[in-house]
Structures are given as C-alpha cells and as structure tokens.
C-alpha cells in the first residue's frame, strides 16, 4: 500500500545550507529505518534500483500557511523549496514528506511512529532535530499526507477522463543514455510511473498503454538543485556541475488520443494518481521528481 507520510520537525540547532535535501535527508531516512530494523536499512542502502521510498526536500512550515486549493479553482499547491541560501534557525517548524511504496517497509517503520519520542534528537548533518508528529492522512493544511492501496488506486481511477494534468514540484529529469534529459515527455513520465507500478503492485499494466498518451500543453521551466557548499562564493566561481541537478518544474497536460478501451483509460488515470506516491524520474529518494495530479482537471 502506498503511503505518503509527513513528519513535522523542530530543529534544535541551525541547519546549514546544503543539508536540506539530497544525500543528507537520505541518510536521515536510513537512520530512522535502522533504529527499528538495521537489516532493512542495509538492504535499502544497497538497493540502487527500484527504491521503495521517495523523499521531499526539507520545508519550512510557513510554505503551507496560505490557502491551498479553493473548490473549482485551477491553481496548484504552494511551491516547494529545494535550495536555501541561509541556515534554517533553531525552533523553526519544518516538515518533511516520506512516501513508501512497499507494505513491508511501512510495517518496519510502524513501530517507530507508534513509539515516537518527541524528545529524541535525530541528526541531519551537523544539526539536531526532533520529530514532533507524523501525519498519514490528508489534512486541511497538509495535503501531502495520504494513503491508498494499489487495488483502490485502480478502482477509484476514472475510465473516462482522457485529460491527465501533472504538476512537478521539484526538479524532474530522466536518464537518457549516459546523460540526463530535463524534458518530461509523455513516454518518459508515464514510463517512469509504469515501471514503479509494475514493480510494487500485484496488477501490472502493459507497456502498450504508453502509445496512446501525448503531451498537449506545457507550462514548465528548468531549475537547478545545487549543493551550496560546492559554490565558491568568495572567488565568484560557478558551482561544480557534478554537484548540481537540472530538471523541469511546472505543469503539463497529457491527453489520451484515438480509439482507446476504457480499461486502458483507467490504467493511465491510475498512473497519474500514483504520481503522488511514486514521484517521477531520477533521484526521487533525494528529493527530486516530486509530482502529483491536479485534481481540478478531473
């Protein structure tokens, strides 16, 4: 069953730039898993393909203090931040999204959530922080928390809607040969979702369904996620490109074209809904590729 969990965090010491995304949050997640199951943490660390989790960059709480989506309005959730120019001060309420695609992984971590000690310090690089609460169901001020099993995702998906709109909230890119491509074509986006769905669900879909999806409207831009510690600010030199990640953020509408049976339409709608949990493209365990379907198009 896919879960989208939101952890509310309170830093006890400054969190420097460069520790709010990427490998440092990845290390914190493995520490959480290791605290209840060291072997599971080792397996997750060793598995380089088909990661059973995704992570968001660390977010300050104020990023969700404004209205989210009014009924009937065609607007997205507040944008997310993946680069901070300065440190996050102690006592600043923050949140962090973890999605889990495997029931076994959720089972390992359930003991951690059930026995959460809000006074226990956790380490994010040089900073200490406390986990004050964990949200697993949708909240009026926190729409990134949710859960739904694979069968329900399929059963609830429309078999008539031929318009699929996705919003990319953190830089999204795809491997193309030896290099990355920042262009989120229909084949790359839905191919990414299909691979994860077929790996983790009990009801795989055929690759043939990808042939009827076509991107119809783009409102995207390229953005760079970079480790600020790799920038030589005193010399004016640019960041080392090996420490940066370029991808697309924004909204894309895809359409299902031609004479297509209702089962195929339902499967493609399922994949669009699945994006909330699976993420899209590369480096989703490092905070990249966060995406979700736009409900105003349904």
N, C-alpha and C positions, 0 to 999 in steps of 0.2 A: 504493500500500500504506500503510495507516495505521501510524504508528509512535508509541509513547509512550516518550519518552526522558527519563531522569532525569540531571540534571547535579549532581554533587557540587561544592560551592563552599566556599571558605575565605576569609572577609573579612580583609583586611589593615588595615582601618580601620573605625571604628564605622559601622554602617548606621542612620541615624536613622529614627524612626517616619515613616510616610508614603512610604517608598521600598521597601517590601517587597511591593507589589502595584501594580496599575494601570498607568498610563502609563510609569512608570519601568522596570518589567520589560519592558514592550512596547518601550521604546527600547533596552534592553539586547539583546533578541532581534534587533531590526533591525540593531544594531551587529554582532552575530555573523554575520548573513547578509551584511552589507555587507563584512565582512572577506574573504569569499571570492567574493562576487558583488554588486557595488554596484547593478547594474541590477535584480537580483532584489529587493534591499532596497527600492529605489524603487517597484517595482511593488506590493510588499506594502503599503507605506505608503499608496499612492494608492488601493488597492482597499478600498472601505468595505463591500462586501458579499461574502458567501461567502468569508470568511477561511479560508485553507488551514492554519491552525495555531490551537492554543489554548495558554494558559499557566496555570500554577498560581501562587498567591502563594508567596513565599519561605518555606521551612520550616526550622526548626531540626532537626538530625538526631535529637535525643532523642525527637522525636514518634513515631519508629518503633522505638524500642529495646525495646518490650514485645511480647509475643506478638501475632500478627496475627489469624488465624482458626484455631481448632482444628477438626479434621475433625468434621463433624456439628454444630458449634456454630452457633447463629443469632445471630451478632454481626458488627458491621461493623469495618472498619479503624479505627485511631485517628483522631480528628477532625483536621481541618486548621485552621490559624490564618490569618486574613487581616488582623487588626488587632493591632499590637503597641503596648503602652503606653510601652515604653522602647526604647532603641537596642539593636541586636544587637552584642555586643562583638567586637573583633578576635579571630581564632582560633577562633571558634565554628563548628563544622562545620554546613553548611546543605545543603539540596538544593532543586532546582527542576525541575518537570516541564514539558516541552515536547512537545506532540503535533503531528504532521504528518499531514495528510490527502492530500497530493499527492506522488507519487513524484518529480516534478521538483524539488520543494523539498527533499526528502531528499537527492536527488542533488547539489544545490548545496551542502548542508551537510556531506556526507560527507567532503569534503576537510578541513574544519575538525576533525571528530572524529578522522580518521586522523592528522592532523599536530598534534594538540593539544600545546601547550606549557604545562605546568602552572605555569610561572614567569611567563607573560604576564599582566599586570594587565588587568582589564576594569573598566569604570566603571558603578556603579549609583548614580546621583545623585552625591553628593559622596564616596562610598565606593569604594575599590579592592578587588577580589576576584580570586581565582584559581579557574579551573576545574580541579579535580584529576582528575576522571574523568567518563566518560559511560556510563551503563548503558542498554542497549537490549533486554535480555531479562529475564524475571521473576527476581527474587532472593528468597531466603528472608526478607530484612529490607527489601526494597524492591519491593512488589507493584505499584507504579505504572509500572514499566518493562515494556514488552511490544511486540509487533508481530504483524501478521496481515494478509494481503492481502484484498481485498474478496471475491474468489471463495471463499476459505477461511472467511471470516466467515459467508457464506451456507451453505456446505456443512456447516459444523460446528454450525450452529444447529438446535435441536430443531424438529421439525414436529408435536410432540405436546403440548409444555408450554404450557398456557393461563394460566399464572400468571407475571407479569413483575414483579419487585421491583427498584426502583432506589433507590439511596442518593445524596442530594445533599450534597456535602461543603463547598461554598462557596455563598454566597447565589445563588439562581437566580430569575430573573424573566423576563417576556416582554413584548414591546411590545403594547399594546392601544390602538389609536388614537394619540393624542398622548402617552399616559402608559404607565407600566409596571404590570403586574399580577404580584403575588407568588404567585398561586395556580396551582400546577402541575397543571392538569387533563390528562386523557389526550390531548385534542386538541392542546393546546399542547406537551406534552412530546414526543409521538411525531410531531407535525407538524414540530417543530424538527429531530428526528433524521432524518425522511424527507427534508426539504429538503436537508440536508447529504449524505445518502447519494446522492440522485439527482444532485446536482451533481458529486460526486467519483468515484462508482463508474461502471462501464460497464454495470451492470444495474439500471436504475431500477425502482422499485416504484410501483404505482398509489396515488393518494390515497385510493381507496375502502377500502383496508385499515384506515384510521383509524376507520371507522364501527363496528367490532366491538370496540374496546378501551374498557373502562370502569374508572375508578379505583374500588377496592373497600376500601382501608384506608389511612388517613393516620396518620403519626406524625411530624409536621413542626412547625416553628416559624419565625417570621420573624426574620431577623437583619439587621443593618446593617453594611455595609462603608463606612468613612468615612476620609477623609484626616485624620490627627490634626493636621496643620498648619492645617486650617481651623477648629479649635476654639479659642475664645478662653478659655483656661483661667483667665486672670487676672481676667477680667471676669465669668466664670460664664455667658457666653452659650452657646447651643447651636450645634452645627456648622451651617454653611450647607448646606441640603438639596441644593443643586446639586453639592456635593462628596461626597455620600453615595449609596449604592446599597442598596436594601432588597430582599431576596429570601428564599426559603424554603430551609431546610436540614432534613435528616432523611430518612425512608424512606417510600416509597409503593409499595403493591402494586396492580398493574393486572391485570385479568382479560380474557381473550378470550371473548366471550359468543356464544351462538347456534350455529347450524349453519355451521361455517366449514371450508373445504377446507384440507388440510394445507399447501399452498403458502402460503396467507395466514398460517397459524400460523408457518411457518418464516420468512417475511419479517418478521413482528413480533418474533420472537425474535432475528433478526439485528439489528434496530434497537436492541433492548435491549442486546445485546452491544456494539454500535457506540458506545454512550454513553461508554465508557471513553476513546475517542479523540476523539469529536466534541464532547463537552460538550453542555449543554442550555441553550437560551435565549440571553439577551443577555450581551454583554461577556465572552465566553469568551476573547478574546485579552487580556483584562485580569485574568484570574484568577478570574472568576465562572463559575457554572454547571458546576463540576467534578462529575461524576457517574459512577457505574459500577453495573453489575448485581450483585445479591447472589447469589453462587454457591450459597449454602445453600438457595436456593429451587429449584434446578434438579434 
